[in-house]
């Protein structure tokens, strides 16, 4: 009986490890850092879409800071793909799952200054 329990326990561990591995393969994370951590350069950013993904983390962490004005953001990143009064949206292409389009959303407060950034899957 004890041998059976060891075998059953090992089988369960292997099963869940396999399920976890498969989930990671077919449903990878859309964490911003997983998209790329290359330093920002305007050349790749200007190409648009998926070409922006390698520098996206740097843009969020270092290039765009809270308190920057709308005009400063546009000067650094160019005109947004989807502008509005309270946010600027830049297309960053398909997510790694290739199910959704993703956008870098830069939220603006009532005075037109950056109040936050996030990745939006559409």
Order of alpha helices (4+ residues) and beta strands (2+ residues): alpha-alpha-alpha-alpha-beta-beta-beta-beta
